[in-house]
Amino acid sequence: MIAFIGRSIVQKIITLFFVSIVSFAIIHLAPGEPSQVDPLNPKFTPEMVERFRTAFHLDQPLYVQYAYFYRDLFRGSTVSWKDNQPVLKKIWERFLNSLPLFIVGTLITWTISFPVGIRSAIFRGGIYDRSATFISYVLISIPGFFFAYILIILVVTQLEVPVIGMQTFGIGDTAWPFRIMDRLWHMLLPSILGATGGIAVLSRYVRSQMLEVEGQDYVRTARAKGLPWEMVHYKHALRNALLPFVTMFGLILPGLIGGSVIIESIFSWPGMGRMAYEAILSRDYPLILTINFIAAVLVLIGTFVSDVLYVLVDPRIRL
């Protein structure tokens, strides 16, 4: 086990190194430069452009810029080109805003998807299965922003409560229980909308995995032995159908840093998705590269956790 963990860590570090090179090259090969003179801004003179290029090493070769960037990143001294603020501090602030949406959305997705998918597989072809399939296809087909606008119109017109932003304007002077309830209310709609697509896809995946396992010989043998149907479905079939979800569990970690651009933009939620989108528009290379690097680290950590969990949950797997 120790040898497996050691080899896996070394492989992940090598992979991360190549990912950092590829992402750095792709960002800098994109058309345009952040130091281009804006003709609409007379204050941005060529002398200021030259000082900007020198300060951020843009006048150096690409491999030198790579070394300077990751040196500053590991030192924690990387700053945004847009406002000269520390990049890690900006990411941390937006991360704390996106984290509640991610946690609530993930809990909603996994809590609803598994019962729906399992019941659809057990009662395959029935009214429940057909209804769940139809609803899933509807949720997959209709864009999330359409649902967002419909919900906003219904909530605002029927309940007459605000839903935009992280809190109601002027709520900061009230007692803390009201502030907590207000924050939870503002977080509810974006979390539900962020979970709708995941519920539709994941429930279909759970159903297909259950149907695949239900057709195995050991499940038919359990039925032939006269075991209760609850034991057949939930002990023999479900436990083996859940193995692929160990991999999916590890791959949800990048969602911590990704956020949702559409949902956060519609609800004016200052999260990671909006910040990354704004950084791309403003060509804020340090912020973009830092987000990409952190996302790559989370992906590799997720795959490592999945590998270890596979060994622990499946006794058939041997190193």
N, C-alpha and C positions, 0 to 999 in steps of 0.2 A: 504493500500500500504506500509506503514512504517513497519507494522508487518510482511508483506510478505518479505520485504527486510531484516529485522532483522533475520528472521528464515533462509532465504537463506544464509546470510553471516555466520551464526553459522554452518549450514550444510557444507558449503564449507570449513570452517576452520577445522572441524572434519575430513572431507574427506582428506584434505591436510596433516593432521597429520598422518593418516594411510598410505597414499601414500608415505610419507617420510620414514616411517618404512619399508614398503615393498621394496622400491627401494634400501634402504641402505642394507637390508638383502640380496637381490638378488646379488648386486654388490660384497659383501664380501663372498658370498657362491660360486662364480665362481672359477674354478680351478686356482691354482697358487696364488702367492702373489707378490706385487710390490717390496718387500724387498728380493726376492730370489737372490742369488749370481749368477752373470753372469760369466760362466766359460771362456768366451772369453775376459773378461775385468779383467786383473790382478790387476788393481788399486782398484777394488771393493772388499775389504777385509772383513772378518767376523766382525772385529771391526767397520768398517764403517756401516755395516748392522745393528749392534746393536745400534749404535748411531742414525741411521735413524729411527729404530723402536721406540726408546725412544722419539725422537723429535716429531714424529707424532702420539704418543700414540698407536702404533700398538701392544705393549706388554700388553695393557689393555683389559679387556673383551669387547665384542662387544657393549653392551649397554653404556659403558663408552665412547667408540669411537664415538658412535652416539651423545651423549650429547656434547662432545668436538667439533665435526664437526659442528653441527648446532649452537652452541654457537659462534664459530669463523665465521660462515657464516653470522649470523645476526649482528655481530660486523664489518663485512667487512674485517676481517683479514685472511681469508682462502687463502692459497698459493698453487700453483701447485707443485706437487712432482717432476715434470720433470725439471723445470727451476727455481723453488722457486719464481715465479712471482705471484702477486695478481690475484686470479682467476676472480674476478669481472671485473678487468681492462682488462684482456685478452678477456673475453666474450664481453665486451662493444666494444672493437676495432673490433672484428670479426662481431659483430652485426651490426655495422655501415656499414660494407662491404656487408653483406647479405641483409640489409634493402632495398636498391634500387632494387635489383633483385626481392625481394618479392613483392614490391609495383608495379613495372612495370609488372611482371608476373601475379599478381592478377588482375590488370586492364585489361590486354589483355584477360585473361580467361573469366572474367565476361562480358566484353564488347562484345565479339564475341559469347559466348555461348548462351546468352539469345535471340538475334535476330535469330540465327540459329535454336535453339530449338523451338521457338515460330512459326516461319515460317514453320518448318517441321510438327508441329502439325496442323496448319491451313490447309496446303495443304497435308494432310496425303495421302500416297500412290502415290504421284506424282513424277515427275522426280527429283524435288529439294529434296524431302524427301528421296528418294532412294539414291541419290548422297551423301547427308549429312550423311546418315547412313553408307554407304560404307566407306567414308573418316574417319568417327569416328572409325569404327572397325579397319581400317588400322593404325590409330594413336595409338589405344589401343594395338594392337598386336605387332607392331614393337618397339623394345627397344629404349629408348631415346638416348643412347650412339651411336647407329647406325646413327640416324639422325644428331647427333652432328658431327660425323666424316665426313659425306657427306657434311654438310654445310661448315665445315672448309675447306675441299678440294675445294669446288666450289668457296668460297669467296676468298681464298688465291690464287688459280690458275687464276680465272677470273678477280677479282678486284685488286689482288696483294696488299692487305692491311693486317696488322697484326690483329689477333683476340684473341690472348692468353694473359692472364693477365688482370689487371685492367687498364693499360695504356701502350702506346707505349714507348719502351725504348728510353730515351733521350728527351721525350716530356716536361719534367719539366722546361726547359729553355725557352720555347716559351710563347707567350701571353696567357692570361687566356681564351679568347674565343676558341682558338685551343685546350686547355687542356679540356675544358668542352665538346666540340664536340668529342674529342678522347675518353673521359670517356663514353659518351653516346653510341658511336659506339661499344666499347668493352662490354657494358652492353646489347646491343640489342640482339645478338645471344643467350647468356645464358637465357635471359628473355623469348625469343620466345620458346626455347626448353623446358624451365620449364613450359610453359603454354600449350604446345601441348596436353599432357595427360589430363590436367584439362579441356580443351575445349572439348575434345572428350567425357569425362564422364559427365560433367555438361550439355552439350547440349542435351545428351540423357535423362538426368534426367528432364530437363526443358520440353522436348517434352512429356515425360510420364505424368508429372504433368498437363500439359495443356490438354492432351487427357482425363485424368481422370475428370478434371473439366468440359470440354466441354460436357461430357455426363450427367451432372447433370440436374435436372428438371428445375432449375431457368434459366439455359442457354437456354434450349429448349423453355421455356416460353418467354424469351426475343426475340428469333428468331420469335416465333409465333406472337408476338405483332408487328412485322415489324420494329424493331429497326435497324439502320444501322449496317452493319457487323463489322465496326471498333469499335463501342460501345459495341457490343456483345462480341467480342474477347478481347479487351484491357481494358474495364471497368469492365465487369462482370466476365469474365473468368480469365483474367490475374491477377487481384488483389487477387483473392482467391488462384490461383495457386502459388503465390509467398510466401504464408505463411510458407511452409516448408523451404524456403531458409533463413528465419530469423535464424533458428537453424544453418544452414550451415555458415551464416555470422559470428556467434559467434565462430564457431569452426575453422575459418581460422587464429585466433590469434596465435595458437601454431606454425604456419608456420614462424612466426617472429624469432623463436629461432631454428627451425629445419634445415633450409637450405637444400641443395641438394648435397649429397656426390658425385654422379656421375658427374653432370654438373659442379660443382666447381672443381673437380679433372681434368676433361677434359680440361677446360679452364683456369686452374691454378688460380682460383679465391679464394683468402684467406677469405673464409666465415665460417659460423657456422658449416656447414656440415663437411667440411674437418677437422676443429678443433676437433669436437666430435669424428670423426673416428680415428684421430691420438691419441686422449686421450685414446680411448679404446685399441688401439694397445700397447701403452706405460703403460697401467694400471694406469693412472693418476686419481685415485679415487676422489679426491676433485673436479676436473674439471668435471668429468662425473656426479657426484652426484649434483653438482650445476646446470648443464644444465638440468638434469632431474627435479630438484625442480622448476626451473624457468618455464620449459615447463608445469609442473603440475599446477602452479599458473596461467599461461596463459589459460590453458584449463578451469579451474574453473571460471576465469573471463569471458571467452567467453560464457560459459553456463549461467552464471548469467545475462550477457547482453542479451542473447537470451530470457531468461525467462521474463525479463522486457519488451523487445520489443514485445513479443507475447501479453502481456497484453495491450500494447499501440496500436498495429496495428489491433488486432482482438477484436471487441466489444463483441463477443459472449463469450469470456473467462472472467470469474469472479473469483476473489480470494476466 
